[in-house]
Amino acid sequence: MFPAPPVIETTIFARLPDSLRARSNPRQQSGVPRDSFLEGPSFDRAGNLYVVNIPYGQVLRVSPQGEFAVVAEWDGEPNGLKIHKDGRIFIADHKQGLMLLDPASGKVEVYLDRPRRERFKGLNDLVFARNGDLYSPTRARPICVTRPGGCFGCARTVRSTSCSATCRARTGWC
């Protein structure tokens, strides 16, 4: 019914160096030993590509020349990364919640970890809306939204009891 899609030739731009792979003592992720598992690709305005290495709690930067550098490492399980238009780097950490990275110092700190005194359940990828709202799916709630003012709740299109009374009053989301 439809023609076959055109073949697109690709080339390898960069490869994770062996020095950044944990071959001698790989960590388990989902019951499988992994020497690395890269997710959350996002470019900054200088053309650097940032990715997370889930089982090792790392953020890696790939320069426009294809060179890798470890930007940050902590006791976490980063599962997604997105760079805000103001340059802040947000990380969805399955273990510790929504994190904020300062790429200059490598400092990673908690931005939001216990909305309504309850940990996130499987915080995953991140997406910014034009107005600055930060959307993220979790296992427990289909879509979570963090507003620039810090209000956390469910998306307008998702009916849920996950909104706090304060957020509901301020936003009318739920």
Secondary structure as UniProt FT lines:
FT   HELIX           18..20
FT   STRAND          27..29
FT   TURN            30..31
FT   STRAND          32..34
FT   STRAND          38..43
FT   TURN            45..46
FT   STRAND          49..53
FT   HELIX           54..56
FT   STRAND          58..62
FT   TURN            64..65
FT   STRAND          68..73
FT   STRAND          78..83
FT   TURN            85..86
FT   STRAND          89..93
FT   TURN            94..96
FT   STRAND          97..102
FT   TURN            103..106
FT   STRAND          107..112
FT   HELIX           115..117
FT   STRAND          127..128
FT   TURN            130..131
FT   STRAND          134..136
FT   STRAND          144..146
FT   TURN            148..149
FT   STRAND          152..154
FT   TURN            156..157
FT   HELIX           165..171
//
